[in-house]
Amino acid sequence: MHVLTGIDLWNPHVGLAMWAVLVTAFLLGMVHGVTPDEHTWPITFSYAVGGYSTRAGMKNALIFSLAFTLQRALASELAYLALGHFLTLGSRGDYIVYVVVGFAMVWAARYIHGGKLPWHVDLHLHSSSKSDSTRLTAPRGTQHDHAHAHAHAHGDHLHVHGHGGVPLADPPHWTSDPCPDCHEPDLQDPRPWMPALHGFIAGWGFGAFAIIIYTVLAPSMPSAWWGWVPGFLFGVGTTVVQVMVGGLVGWLVRRRGAAPDVTRRLGLTVATRTLAVGGIAFMAGGMFGVLFPSFASLSVRTGIHVHNLSHLGLPLVLVVFSVAGVGIGSLASEIHKLPRSH
């Protein structure tokens, strides 16, 4: 324990002994994994719950975190080679990462949800003879006028069905007849490369932890052969925590003992909502930061000497909204609907 008295996770300084640099990097990674971080938590939670089991949750979190570790090791080496300036360009660069990560989250949600977003409108144009039908799928507000004109000219009727809680009005030409074509898209399991891609992209965020690695720990290495090690150990520390979190989330999905197909649909539904809504929030927050960086960087000091918790600002708001609000809220709601097995 006496050996660790020289470790300062809040404000490490240049010139530390090599052992202190390595221990600091690993411990900072664990703190990074525990604290609500906008670059990891929303994505880890989404893929963990999408795995709908303890083992799959840990696997998805591990894939994400290993890709994140690879990025941090690469960036750490670049920082040692005096390229750290390009890795800490300031808040504007971080906001660009937000936009890219948000886009990837929405894209992943669309993939899991069978090629459609969780909220969309299906339009079904049925002939009056019931012998033929044409199905149109479009975002609300598009193709409606054309469909109305076609239905009016041929004596057909139009059935409109919203998915994901999309509110619909009741125009006179839309019928409320039961429609056998209305069904939810087939859900698809996320592919292993998806959390890997997310992990590598998310790692380029420029938070307090990244700045410490790139400007303090990596330059303290004795040679370029060691420049990647602080970033690698930071990623390993994050991986240890994120895998445990991923396993816990997967366990929560399975603990009600529902049938495997029911559990699978629950997990993928919650993952889709979290990725879609969280992705839109990230893109909106990133664009706001790019356009108005001075306003987006405003924060309230909390007095907690732990990075990611020391200030209440846009990053923490994104985490709370996407994970606590959408993710955990949807998970609790869907789990409550499951019958408990006996």
KENUZA-177050 format. One record per residue: residue number from 0; x, y, z of N, C-alpha, C in turn. Coordinates in steps of 0.001 Angstrom, whole numbers, always signed. Atoms other than C-alpha are relative to their C-alpha. Layout:
BEGIN
[NUM,[X,Y,Z],[X,Y,Z],[X,Y,Z]]
...
% end
This chain:
BEGIN
[0,[+831,-1202,+0],[+0,+0,+0],[+867,+1254,+0]]
[1,[-890,-1146,-74],[+2943,+2287,+733],[+480,+404,-1397]]
[2,[-489,-272,+1348],[+4009,+1952,-2917],[-945,+921,-746]]
[3,[+993,-761,+732],[+773,+3530,-4105],[-190,+1414,+523]]
[4,[+195,-1340,-565],[+1117,+6650,-1961],[+454,+1092,-964]]
[5,[-449,-1003,+954],[+2867,+8397,-4860],[-916,+153,-1193]]
[6,[+927,-45,+1126],[-79,+7860,-7209],[-1014,+1121,+214]]
[7,[+989,-1081,-33],[-2211,+10925,-7968],[-865,-115,-1252]]
[8,[+884,+212,+1144],[-5158,+10064,-10200],[-696,+1284,-438]]
[9,[+670,-1251,+348],[-6518,+13605,-10149],[+882,+903,-845]]
[10,[-889,-917,+702],[-3472,+15533,-11315],[+1415,-569,-57]]
[11,[-1352,+557,+108],[-505,+13314,-12232],[+931,+966,-726]]
[12,[-943,-969,+552],[+2636,+15238,-13152],[+1062,-696,-829]]
[13,[-1075,+515,+838],[+5416,+14789,-15658],[+1204,-347,+872]]
[14,[-1197,+374,-741],[+8539,+13028,-14419],[-220,-1135,+982]]
[15,[+246,+1127,-885],[+6916,+10107,-12611],[+913,-1166,-353]]
[16,[-738,+1226,+272],[+8843,+6872,-12232],[-842,-876,-933]]
[17,[+705,+791,+1004],[+7973,+4344,-14899],[-1104,-851,+627]]
[18,[+1014,+833,-645],[+6141,+2036,-12469],[-1208,+828,+377]]
[19,[+1102,-872,-390],[+4060,+4989,-11278],[-843,+396,-1213]]
[20,[+737,-327,+1226],[+3135,+5921,-14852],[-910,-1153,-399]]
[21,[+769,+1167,+430],[+1978,+2373,-15624],[-1166,-274,+950]]
[22,[+1068,+220,-973],[-15,+1968,-12412],[-1066,+1090,-132]]
[23,[+941,-1110,+168],[-1571,+5407,-12885],[-882,-215,-1222]]
[24,[+761,+223,+1233],[-2619,+4539,-16448],[-1070,-1063,+209]]
[25,[+969,+1082,-225],[-4292,+1291,-15362],[-1126,+441,+932]]
[26,[+1018,-443,-949],[-6078,+2830,-12373],[-911,+1067,-604]]
[27,[+830,-996,+686],[-7247,+5783,-14457],[-989,-682,-940]]
[28,[+901,+744,+862],[-8692,+3274,-16905],[-1162,-593,+768]]
[29,[+1079,+562,-821],[-10671,+1607,-14117],[-965,+1094,+436]]
[30,[+869,-1121,-368],[-11963,+4969,-12923],[-830,+427,-1203]]
[31,[+700,-361,+1227],[-12872,+5783,-16516],[-1148,-971,-272]]
[32,[+1048,+986,+219],[-14855,+2533,-16736],[-1133,+105,+996]]
[33,[+1017,-92,-1053],[-16696,+3150,-13456],[-837,+1257,-148]]
[34,[+724,-1270,+44],[-17627,+6796,-13934],[-817,+116,-1281]]
[35,[+838,-146,+1200],[-20377,+7796,-16385],[+709,+794,-1084]]
[36,[-763,-627,+1080],[-18407,+8504,-19546],[-816,-63,-1283]]
[37,[+839,-55,+1195],[-20157,+9622,-22716],[+588,-786,-1164]]
[38,[-616,+726,+1100],[-17663,+7777,-24930],[-139,-1509,+147]]
[39,[+53,+1453,-208],[-18267,+4321,-23423],[-1354,-490,+493]]
[40,[+1185,+547,-651],[-21346,+3893,-21250],[-1199,-196,-928]]
[41,[+1190,+207,+847],[-24148,+4500,-23814],[+164,-1161,-972]]
[42,[-219,+1044,+998],[-22564,+2139,-26329],[+141,-1358,+681]]
[43,[-152,+1256,-724],[-21505,-532,-23835],[-1340,-511,+498]]
[44,[+1317,+403,-502],[-24969,-559,-22263],[-854,-556,-1137]]
[45,[+851,+403,+1122],[-26669,-837,-25660],[+363,-1390,-503]]
[46,[-403,+1303,+519],[-24619,-3779,-26896],[-91,-1089,+1062]]
[47,[+137,+993,-1068],[-24654,-5493,-23501],[-1443,-465,+132]]
[48,[+1412,+374,-115],[-28433,-5401,-23238],[-456,-683,-1282]]
[49,[+328,+655,+1256],[-28619,-6378,-26918],[+487,-1434,-53]]
[50,[-467,+1370,-67],[-26735,-9549,-26011],[-938,-905,+766]]
[51,[+1056,+655,-776],[-29629,-10519,-23659],[+468,-1229,+777]]
[52,[-486,+1033,-910],[-27425,-12770,-21487],[+1292,+496,+630]]
[53,[-1222,-412,-685],[-24538,-12460,-19034],[+1217,-213,-897]]
[54,[-1161,+331,+830],[-22069,-14179,-21358],[+85,+911,-1220]]
[55,[-15,-849,+1190],[-23100,-12236,-24461],[+259,+1453,+369]]
[56,[-255,-1367,-443],[-23140,-8959,-22510],[+1466,+235,+268]]
[57,[-1435,-123,-261],[-19593,-9573,-21325],[+794,-55,-1301]]
[58,[-706,+122,+1280],[-18522,-10601,-24837],[-62,+1304,-789]]
[59,[+142,-1248,+751],[-19925,-7459,-26473],[+793,+1132,+643]]
[60,[-766,-1024,-703],[-18420,-5239,-23783],[+1499,-214,-196]]
[61,[-1421,+297,+200],[-15074,-7014,-24209],[+445,+427,-1393]]
[62,[-355,-385,+1365],[-15076,-6508,-27995],[+107,+1513,-112]]
[63,[-23,-1458,+26],[-15936,-2832,-27579],[+1251,+533,+690]]
[64,[-1093,-526,-804],[-13316,-2288,-24897],[+1365,-327,-596]]
[65,[-1276,+329,+625],[-10542,-4106,-26750],[+285,+914,-1185]]
[66,[-187,-958,+1102],[-11110,-1907,-29800],[+353,+1372,+553]]
[67,[-314,-1259,-675],[-11082,+1098,-27467],[+1455,-18,+480]]
[68,[-1370,+137,-473],[-7822,-210,-25974],[+996,+150,-1145]]
[69,[-865,-128,+1167],[-6266,-545,-29432],[+148,+1456,-411]]
[70,[-58,-1413,+379],[-7157,+3056,-30229],[+860,+778,+987]]
[71,[-758,-754,-991],[-5747,+4359,-26949],[+1488,-331,-61]]
[72,[-1410,+359,+144],[-2507,+2420,-27431],[+610,+711,-1204]]
[73,[-476,-689,+1198],[-2161,+3846,-30945],[+169,+1495,+256]]
[74,[-73,-1434,-263],[-2921,+7387,-29817],[+1104,+329,+1011]]
[75,[-1069,-209,-981],[-544,+7034,-26871],[+1365,+1,-683]]
[76,[-1254,+41,+743],[+2274,+6092,-29236],[+178,+1268,-827]]
[77,[-67,-1246,+777],[+1450,+9057,-31472],[+341,+1180,+906]]
[78,[-293,-1081,-935],[+1527,+11309,-28429],[+1473,+0,+389]]
[79,[-1422,+68,-327],[+4983,+10047,-27509],[+846,+556,-1144]]
[80,[-743,-465,+1169],[+6116,+10850,-31033],[-270,+1471,-303]]
[81,[+192,-1454,+92],[+5243,+14520,-30403],[-1172,+382,-896]]
[82,[+1205,-321,+756],[+1891,+14325,-32185],[-1186,+225,+933]]
[83,[+1072,-171,-973],[-84,+14859,-28986],[-852,+1229,-256]]
[84,[+758,-1225,+269],[-1105,+18345,-30130],[-1215,-288,-878]]
[85,[+1093,+301,+921],[-3243,+16851,-32869],[-1064,-874,+655]]
[86,[+952,+843,-703],[-4917,+14530,-30366],[-755,+768,+1069]]
[87,[+683,-814,-1015],[-5989,+17350,-28051],[-327,+1357,-603]]
[88,[+301,-1240,+699],[-7339,+19937,-30445],[-1041,+843,+710]]
[89,[+993,-773,-741],[-9911,+21048,-27929],[-1398,-544,-182]]
[90,[+1371,+480,-47],[-13649,+20759,-27516],[-605,-213,-1377]]
[91,[+610,+139,+1330],[-14498,+21223,-31203],[+284,-1386,-589]]
[92,[-313,+1342,+483],[-12674,+18006,-32111],[-807,-1057,+725]]
[93,[+797,+944,-766],[-14497,+16174,-29326],[-1441,-10,-483]]
[94,[+1384,-84,+467],[-17848,+17410,-30620],[-153,-672,-1364]]
[95,[+56,+707,+1278],[-17030,+16084,-34090],[-86,-1506,+242]]
[96,[+90,+1416,-362],[-16468,+12680,-32484],[-1416,-333,+454]]
[97,[+1385,+210,-413],[-19909,+13039,-30868],[-893,-261,-1213]]
[98,[+847,+130,+1192],[-21496,+13465,-34296],[+243,-1348,-676]]
[99,[-327,+1268,+655],[-19667,+10468,-35776],[-523,-1178,+818]]
[100,[+492,+1074,-868],[-20469,+8251,-32783],[-1527,-60,-39]]
[101,[+1459,-34,+55],[-24105,+9379,-32844],[-538,-600,-1283]]
[102,[+420,+565,+1282],[-24421,+8545,-36530],[+161,-1514,+1]]
[103,[-229,+1443,-62],[-22907,+5097,-35925],[-1027,-678,+895]]
[104,[+1008,+571,-895],[-25355,+4505,-33055],[-1340,-125,-707]]
[105,[+1273,+47,+722],[-28381,+5374,-35204],[+58,-1066,-1092]]
[106,[-152,+1016,+1035],[-27048,+3206,-38024],[-117,-1404,+605]]
[107,[+82,+1302,-656],[-26609,+276,-35599],[-1433,-306,+436]]
[108,[+1395,+198,-401],[-30145,+777,-34257],[-847,-421,-1191]]
[109,[+757,+348,+1206],[-31524,+634,-37793],[+312,-1432,-441]]
[110,[-379,+1361,+368],[-29586,-2567,-38492],[-698,-1020,+905]]
[111,[+603,+941,-950],[-30801,-4306,-35320],[-1503,-70,-192]]
[112,[+1455,-63,+144],[-34373,-3195,-36017],[-455,-400,-1397]]
[113,[+440,+533,+1275],[-34528,-5006,-39329],[+77,+959,-1158]]
[114,[-152,-936,+1097],[-33391,-2158,-41536],[-894,+1212,+75]]
[115,[+870,-1156,-175],[-35859,+402,-40151],[+259,+606,+1374]]
[116,[-133,-647,-1295],[-35712,+2933,-37375],[-1135,-455,+920]]
[117,[+1053,+432,-923],[-37726,+2146,-34214],[-1311,+742,-214]]
[118,[+1220,-750,+255],[-40186,+4859,-35188],[-109,+268,-1498]]
[119,[+239,-229,+1415],[-41597,+4873,-38704],[-1486,-229,-267]]
[120,[+1398,+132,+393],[-44911,+4864,-40554],[-91,-918,-1205]]
[121,[+268,+874,+1134],[-46117,+2051,-42812],[-1315,+410,-649]]
[122,[+1204,-327,+762],[-48609,+2958,-45536],[-318,-1183,-904]]
[123,[+412,+1143,+794],[-50555,+117,-47146],[-1185,+424,-865]]
[124,[+1044,-389,+941],[-52585,+877,-50269],[-693,-1267,-505]]
[125,[+749,+1205,+325],[-55310,-1761,-50741],[-1025,+301,-1087]]
[126,[+1013,-159,+1038],[-57471,-2219,-53827],[-1372,-328,+575]]
[127,[+1362,+205,-490],[-61207,-2201,-53390],[-432,-1444,-117]]
[128,[+376,+1403,+175],[-61368,-5813,-54587],[+697,-907,+993]]
[129,[-760,+745,-997],[-59026,-6911,-51773],[+965,-1008,-622]]
[130,[-835,+996,+669],[-57089,-8874,-54400],[+1449,+439,-118]]
[131,[-1367,-483,+193],[-54033,-6693,-54510],[+267,+1088,+1015]]
[132,[-368,-1065,-930],[-52169,-4346,-52201],[+1414,+426,-284]]
[133,[-1345,-555,+161],[-49161,-2118,-52365],[+425,+598,+1318]]
[134,[-471,-476,-1291],[-47071,-1404,-49302],[+1044,+1075,-209]]
[135,[-953,-1094,+42],[-45265,+1876,-48858],[+493,+250,+1409]]
[136,[-566,-321,-1304],[-42905,+2582,-45972],[+785,+1289,-148]]
[137,[-668,-1295,+127],[-41781,+6157,-45425],[-79,+738,+1309]]
[138,[+132,-859,-1177],[-41085,+8685,-42709],[-1292,+783,-78]]
[139,[+1251,-722,-35],[-44180,+10519,-41604],[+135,+1330,-732]]
[140,[-16,-1260,+703],[-45032,+13417,-43870],[+476,-107,-1435]]
[141,[-444,+157,+1374],[-43719,+11943,-47145],[-874,-1021,-701]]
[142,[+746,+891,+872],[-45575,+10207,-50004],[-1493,-30,+305]]
[143,[+1414,+63,-383],[-48951,+10877,-48343],[-891,+551,-1108]]
[144,[+856,-616,+1016],[-50317,+13208,-51032],[-118,-908,-1219]]
[145,[+32,+889,+1145],[-49381,+10803,-53817],[-902,-1205,+271]]
[146,[+816,+1154,-351],[-50979,+7886,-51993],[-1474,+368,+49]]
[147,[+1393,-448,-45],[-54165,+9883,-51353],[-571,+127,-1409]]
[148,[+492,-188,+1354],[-54458,+10800,-55030],[-216,-1343,-691]]
[149,[+130,+1313,+614],[-53879,+7210,-56126],[-1231,-725,+543]]
[150,[+1143,+678,-602],[-56444,+5876,-53672],[-1306,+602,-483]]
[151,[+1230,-670,+413],[-59030,+8467,-54680],[-332,-345,-1451]]
[152,[+238,+229,+1416],[-58570,+7786,-58403],[-433,-1435,-292]]
[153,[+268,+1390,+305],[-58835,+4010,-58235],[-985,-639,+969]]
[154,[+960,+552,-934],[-61348,+3594,-55440],[+624,-876,+1056]]
[155,[-674,+805,-1006],[-58737,+2023,-53188],[-55,+711,+1351]]
[156,[-46,-637,-1313],[-58293,+2685,-49508],[+1387,-184,+608]]
[157,[-1346,-81,-545],[-55203,+3528,-47503],[-25,-321,+1484]]
[158,[-146,+325,-1417],[-54224,+1956,-44209],[+1359,+498,+468]]
[159,[-1233,-570,-541],[-51629,+3739,-42101],[+231,-554,+1395]]
[160,[-326,+595,-1291],[-49859,+2109,-39184],[+1327,+567,+486]]
[161,[-1224,-575,-570],[-47310,+3849,-36946],[+716,-976,+893]]
[162,[-831,+851,-847],[-44439,+2046,-35224],[+813,+888,+944]]
[163,[-812,-734,-962],[-42566,+3163,-32127],[-722,+1155,+655]]
[164,[+750,-1064,-659],[-45356,+5314,-30732],[-142,+1249,-823]]
[165,[+174,-1163,+852],[-45591,+7625,-33747],[-1471,+403,+1]]
[166,[+1410,-424,-31],[-48800,+9688,-33308],[-530,+216,-1406]]
[167,[+636,-139,+1306],[-51184,+9618,-36256],[-1331,+712,+137]]
[168,[+1310,-646,+61],[-54074,+11893,-37113],[-972,-926,-737]]
[169,[+1015,+820,+656],[-57303,+10571,-38684],[-622,+724,-1185]]
[170,[+586,-596,+1199],[-57742,+12071,-42168],[-1116,-885,-545]]
[171,[+1171,+760,+430],[-60976,+10984,-43867],[+323,-1154,-948]]
[172,[-283,+1045,+975],[-59264,+8837,-46540],[+812,-1144,+589]]
[173,[-765,+1078,-622],[-57330,+6702,-44058],[-962,-906,+732]]
[174,[+921,+927,-652],[-59137,+3579,-42921],[+651,-587,+1242]]
[175,[-482,+644,-1222],[-58841,+1893,-39571],[-246,-1498,-49]]
[176,[+239,+1429,+135],[-59530,-1591,-40953],[+1236,-782,+436]]
[177,[-1156,+847,-330],[-57345,-4418,-39632],[+818,-291,-1250]]
[178,[-895,+179,+1152],[-54330,-4867,-41871],[+983,-1130,+279]]
[179,[-918,+1119,-239],[-52501,-8219,-42100],[+1451,+318,-354]]
[180,[-1364,-354,+388],[-49455,-6463,-43600],[+746,+771,+1083]]
[181,[-622,-805,-1055],[-48811,-4444,-40423],[+679,-909,+1017]]
[182,[-725,+793,-988],[-46119,-6050,-38317],[+1326,+679,+286]]
[183,[-1292,-562,-368],[-42947,-5113,-36502],[+1105,-668,-815]]
[184,[-1112,+600,+757],[-39684,-5643,-38408],[+664,-1119,+787]]
[185,[-742,+1078,-644],[-37669,-8769,-37692],[+1290,+559,+594]]
[186,[-1188,-506,-676],[-34982,-7960,-35127],[+1209,-864,-334]]
[187,[-1235,+697,+331],[-31383,-8892,-35918],[+1016,+202,+1118]]
[188,[-1046,-111,-1006],[-28593,-9634,-33463],[+1134,+871,-530]]
[189,[-1143,-809,+449],[-25728,-7110,-33592],[+1175,-891,-365]]
[190,[-1167,+756,+431],[-22668,-8392,-35429],[+1201,+367,+874]]
[191,[-1146,-280,-879],[-19383,-8668,-33461],[+814,+1224,-409]]
[192,[-823,-1125,+429],[-17653,-6033,-35604],[-644,+1341,+334]]
[193,[+672,-1264,-279],[-20263,-3417,-34661],[+506,+643,+1290]]
[194,[-586,-632,-1186],[-19150,-2869,-31023],[+1491,+292,-168]]
[195,[-1420,-280,+238],[-15542,-3097,-32260],[+169,+1332,-721]]
[196,[-67,-1268,+734],[-16109,-274,-34735],[-359,+1168,+913]]
[197,[+390,-1054,-926],[-17899,+1775,-32075],[+1115,+301,+995]]
[198,[-1065,-206,-977],[-15073,+1227,-29598],[+1166,+779,-566]]
[199,[-1131,-692,+610],[-12399,+2398,-32020],[-344,+1463,-271]]
[200,[+416,-1384,+264],[-14405,+5498,-33011],[-81,+793,+1298]]
[201,[+215,-715,-1258],[-15351,+6412,-29448],[+1309,+346,+688]]
[202,[-1270,-248,-665],[-11732,+6200,-28331],[+663,+1310,-383]]
[203,[-629,-1243,+438],[-10862,+9355,-30257],[-585,+1223,+706]]
[204,[+497,-1125,-781],[-12836,+11493,-27813],[+1104,+618,+840]]
[205,[-1066,-728,-690],[-10738,+14142,-26083],[-480,+474,+1367]]
[206,[+400,-374,-1347],[-11775,+14065,-22435],[+1200,+198,+903]]
[207,[-1079,-239,-959],[-9765,+14687,-19280],[+959,-1173,+77]]
[208,[-869,+1176,-75],[-8476,+11116,-19193],[+949,-52,-1199]]
[209,[-835,+41,+1200],[-7213,+11293,-22782],[+1115,+1038,+69]]
[210,[-1007,-1064,-94],[-5419,+14572,-22139],[+1132,-409,+937]]
[211,[-1036,+459,-942],[-3591,+13059,-19137],[+906,-1028,-670]]
[212,[-802,+1034,+665],[-2475,+10065,-21199],[+919,+607,-1050]]
[213,[-755,-506,+1140],[-1358,+12072,-24219],[+1040,+1048,+367]]
[214,[-907,-1107,-327],[+342,+14979,-22464],[+877,-257,+1221]]
[215,[-775,+261,-1215],[+1667,+13457,-19211],[+602,-1403,-1]]
[216,[-466,+1373,-188],[+1882,+9660,-19174],[+814,-506,-1183]]
[217,[-740,+503,+1167],[+2914,+8798,-22742],[+1360,+676,-161]]
[218,[-1328,-637,+124],[+5698,+11440,-22901],[+985,-415,+1091]]
[219,[-886,+421,-1086],[+7080,+9992,-19649],[+661,-1340,-261]]
[220,[-598,+1292,+328],[+7972,+6688,-21310],[+1454,+188,-459]]
[221,[-1431,-165,+295],[+11707,+6048,-21800],[+351,-26,-1481]]
[222,[-297,+56,+1428],[+11508,+5342,-25552],[-1285,-224,-776]]
[223,[+1165,+202,+849],[+9172,+5004,-28504],[-524,-1424,+78]]
[224,[+441,+1379,-152],[+9057,+1253,-27875],[-1026,-134,+1115]]
[225,[+920,+48,-1144],[+7104,+2021,-24692],[-1117,+1031,-100]]
[226,[+953,-1102,+78],[+5031,+4963,-25913],[-1456,-434,-1]]
[227,[+1378,+485,+86],[+1909,+2852,-26518],[-514,-591,+1303]]
[228,[+390,+769,-1191],[+1898,+1179,-23090],[-993,+750,+903]]
[229,[+991,-666,-859],[+99,+3896,-21019],[-1413,-55,-576]]
[230,[+1321,+82,+607],[-2781,+3996,-23500],[-559,-1401,+52]]
[231,[+430,+1390,-58],[-2900,+216,-23588],[-493,-371,+1397]]
[232,[+395,+326,-1375],[-3011,-123,-19791],[-1267,+757,+407]]
[233,[+1233,-740,-256],[-5652,+2597,-19611],[-1189,-754,-600]]
[234,[+1076,+762,+627],[-7752,+589,-22060],[-286,-1295,+728]]
[235,[+200,+1242,-745],[-7199,-2609,-20083],[-788,+269,+1280]]
[236,[+751,-352,-1208],[-8392,-900,-16897],[-1465,+258,-303]]
[237,[+1381,-245,+412],[-11494,+314,-18722],[-692,-1308,-364]]
[238,[+568,+1281,+424],[-12032,-3165,-20184],[-459,-827,+1188]]
[239,[+344,+794,-1180],[-12014,-4850,-16768],[-1355,+417,+556]]
[240,[+1250,-498,-580],[-14826,-2630,-15507],[-1153,-165,-981]]
[241,[+1075,+52,+981],[-16832,-2513,-18734],[-498,-1426,-226]]
[242,[+434,+1392,+149],[-16877,-6314,-19054],[-899,-397,+1169]]
[243,[+852,+297,-1148],[-18274,-6592,-15517],[-1360,+686,-129]]
[244,[+1260,-716,+200],[-20885,-3939,-16311],[-836,-680,-1077]]
[245,[+715,+685,+1064],[-21779,-5707,-19546],[-618,-1299,+462]]
[246,[+553,+1234,-542],[-22223,-9003,-17742],[-1180,+257,+925]]
[247,[+1091,-338,-908],[-24416,-7355,-15101],[-1255,+375,-769]]
[248,[+1159,-394,+799],[-26687,-5784,-17709],[-624,-1219,-674]]
[249,[+529,+1213,+604],[-26994,-9088,-19557],[-707,-880,+995]]
[250,[+637,+802,-1051],[-27824,-10851,-16293],[-1362,+566,+376]]
[251,[+1282,-618,-331],[-30565,-8337,-15529],[-1073,-348,-1029]]
[252,[+963,+333,+1047],[-32194,-9123,-18874],[-505,-1431,+168]]
[253,[+372,+1408,-78],[-32175,-12880,-18207],[-586,-417,+1336]]
[254,[+343,+462,-1343],[-32972,-12952,-14494],[-1482,-275,+199]]
[255,[+1420,+275,-160],[-36761,-12937,-14984],[-378,-1387,-484]]
[256,[+257,+1377,+398],[-36476,-16387,-16537],[-1003,-146,-1122]]
[257,[+945,+96,+1109],[-38589,-15614,-19608],[+550,-929,-1074]]
[258,[-417,+858,+1108],[-38491,-17769,-22711],[+1097,+691,-797]]
[259,[-1119,-607,+728],[-35356,-17250,-24821],[-429,+972,-1083]]
[260,[+414,-900,+1070],[-37267,-15706,-27728],[-556,+1308,+547]]
[261,[+525,-1211,-633],[-39029,-13262,-25384],[+1149,+856,+523]]
[262,[-1165,-715,-526],[-35746,-12340,-23697],[+793,+650,-1129]]
[263,[-731,-545,+1137],[-34077,-11847,-27063],[-693,+1256,-527]]
[264,[+730,-1164,+514],[-36806,-9491,-28281],[+108,+1165,+979]]
[265,[-117,-1071,-995],[-36653,-7538,-25014],[+1359,+678,-115]]
[266,[-1328,-569,+37],[-32892,-7101,-25179],[+255,+828,-1250]]
[267,[-230,-719,+1252],[-32814,-6086,-28829],[-873,+1242,-103]]
[268,[+873,-1183,+10],[-35766,-3710,-28383],[+609,+1129,+815]]
[269,[-607,-1018,-855],[-34073,-1878,-25518],[+1289,+525,-639]]
[270,[-1230,-430,+658],[-30758,-1814,-27406],[-308,+949,-1150]]
[271,[+366,-851,+1133],[-32466,-336,-30457],[-410,+1381,+466]]
[272,[+440,-1304,-509],[-34151,+2416,-28454],[+1173,+814,+510]]
[273,[-1130,-730,-586],[-30968,+3314,-26593],[+933,+518,-1080]]
[274,[-892,-409,+1075],[-28830,+3407,-29727],[-627,+1099,-857]]
[275,[+650,-974,+882],[-31401,+5336,-31783],[-165,+1354,+680]]
[276,[+240,-1268,-693],[-32440,+7962,-29250],[+1315,+603,+487]]
[277,[-1301,-500,-440],[-28951,+8214,-27759],[+828,+527,-1157]]
[278,[-748,-459,+1164],[-27437,+8521,-31228],[-466,+1361,-485]]
[279,[+528,-1307,+400],[-29742,+11379,-32152],[+434,+1074,+991]]
[280,[-429,-959,-1014],[-28902,+13074,-28845],[+1474,+352,-175]]
[281,[-1421,-253,+205],[-25181,+12689,-29538],[+232,+869,-1230]]
[282,[-174,-825,+1198],[-25486,+14100,-33043],[-446,+1435,+256]]
[283,[+486,-1343,-305],[-27544,+17035,-31783],[+979,+735,+920]]
[284,[-962,-612,-904],[-25121,+17681,-28928],[+1303,+336,-699]]
[285,[-1226,-267,+729],[-22138,+17390,-31255],[-121,+1189,-939]]
[286,[+204,-1138,+893],[-23581,+19795,-33808],[-102,+1301,+774]]
[287,[+90,-1191,-842],[-24444,+22244,-31044],[+1397,+425,+453]]
[288,[-1353,-321,-436],[-20861,+22000,-29788],[+866,+569,-1103]]
[289,[-770,-512,+1125],[-19383,+22543,-33239],[-393,+1438,-326]]
[290,[+491,-1334,+352],[-21562,+25603,-33864],[+180,+1006,+1130]]
[291,[-69,-911,-1148],[-21496,+27061,-30349],[+888,-607,+1094]]
[292,[-878,+668,-970],[-18431,+25635,-28551],[+65,+697,+1347]]
[293,[-93,-706,-1277],[-18377,+28356,-25905],[-1195,-312,+899]]
[294,[+1183,+334,-795],[-21936,+27543,-24807],[-5,-1485,+381]]
[295,[+5,+1434,-273],[-21518,+23773,-25092],[+1002,-386,+1084]]
[296,[-1026,+315,-999],[-18456,+23879,-22842],[-361,+496,+1397]]
[297,[+411,-472,-1326],[-20343,+25522,-19980],[-273,-1180,+917]]
[298,[+200,+1087,-961],[-20418,+23370,-16869],[-52,+562,+1407]]
[299,[+88,-365,-1410],[-21041,+23469,-13154],[+955,-882,+786]]
[300,[-961,+758,-787],[-18261,+22445,-10798],[-716,-703,+1155]]
[301,[+660,+780,-1048],[-19413,+19665,-8467],[+824,-103,+1279]]
[302,[-862,+133,-1178],[-16431,+19687,-6103],[+524,-1401,+201]]
[303,[-478,+1383,-105],[-15811,+15953,-6669],[+1300,-119,-797]]
[304,[-1295,+101,+655],[-12144,+15333,-7475],[+148,-1349,-700]]
[305,[-47,+1193,+844],[-12859,+12508,-9920],[-378,+442,-1406]]
[306,[+292,-393,+1366],[-12659,+13091,-13650],[-1278,-685,-480]]
[307,[+1337,+364,+474],[-16050,+12731,-15404],[-1093,+330,+1007]]
[308,[+967,-395,-1014],[-17718,+13706,-12118],[+285,+1384,+551]]
[309,[-398,-1282,-574],[-15896,+16956,-11362],[-835,+1156,-524]]
[310,[+812,-1061,+591],[-18120,+19003,-13681],[-1293,-579,-566]]
[311,[+1286,+371,+573],[-21766,+18775,-14647],[-215,+836,-1258]]
[312,[+128,-707,+1272],[-21974,+19669,-18326],[-622,-886,-1052]]
[313,[+602,+726,+1114],[-22968,+18400,-21756],[+351,-1486,-4]]
[314,[-314,+1433,+22],[-21040,+15085,-21549],[-823,-808,+1002]]
[315,[+754,+732,-1014],[-22711,+14035,-18298],[-1489,-8,-318]]
[316,[+1411,-54,+394],[-26110,+15166,-19595],[-293,-1058,-1058]]
[317,[+199,+1004,+1042],[-25710,+12937,-22660],[-32,-1405,+587]]
[318,[-29,+1318,-630],[-24826,+9939,-20480],[-1291,-253,+771]]
[319,[+1201,+170,-817],[-27709,+10480,-18079],[-1235,-182,-878]]
[320,[+1169,+88,+873],[-30208,+10998,-20904],[-57,-1335,-735]]
[321,[+21,+1193,+841],[-29161,+8082,-23118],[+11,-1293,+798]]
[322,[-104,+1242,-770],[-28275,+5500,-20461],[-1060,-71,+1085]]
[323,[+941,+31,-1118],[-30271,+6378,-17352],[-1432,+235,-466]]
[324,[+1351,-328,+435],[-33230,+7923,-19139],[-571,-1005,-970]]
[325,[+536,+875,+1049],[-33733,+5925,-22329],[+336,-1465,+284]]
[326,[-427,+1385,-144],[-31690,+2781,-21661],[-568,-702,+1214]]
[327,[+466,+649,-1226],[-32370,+1914,-18041],[-1511,+127,+137]]
[328,[+1445,-170,-62],[-35874,+3355,-18262],[-717,-1022,-866]]
[329,[+611,+995,+889],[-36736,+1143,-21252],[+203,-1412,+528]]
[330,[-273,+1332,-538],[-35060,-1877,-19657],[-926,-329,+1162]]
[331,[+880,+226,-1139],[-37026,-1484,-16425],[-1442,-189,-449]]
[332,[+1369,+102,+494],[-40261,-970,-18343],[-264,-1335,-675]]
[333,[+196,+1259,+709],[-39773,-4006,-20576],[+103,-1202,+932]]
[334,[-137,+1107,-948],[-38601,-6276,-17732],[-1269,-117,+854]]
[335,[+1232,+6,-820],[-41690,-5268,-15705],[-1144,-688,-724]]
[336,[+1074,+635,+766],[-43887,-6557,-18532],[+144,-1523,-70]]
[337,[-217,+1432,+106],[-42311,-10012,-18424],[-633,-739,+1166]]
[338,[+500,+825,-1106],[-44089,-12697,-16400],[+1165,-695,+694]]
[339,[-1074,+646,-747],[-41846,-14030,-13663],[-232,-1508,+21]]
[340,[+152,+1455,+33],[-41200,-17734,-14032],[+43,-567,+1407]]
[341,[+46,+646,-1328],[-41829,-20078,-11100],[+571,-1396,-109]]
% end
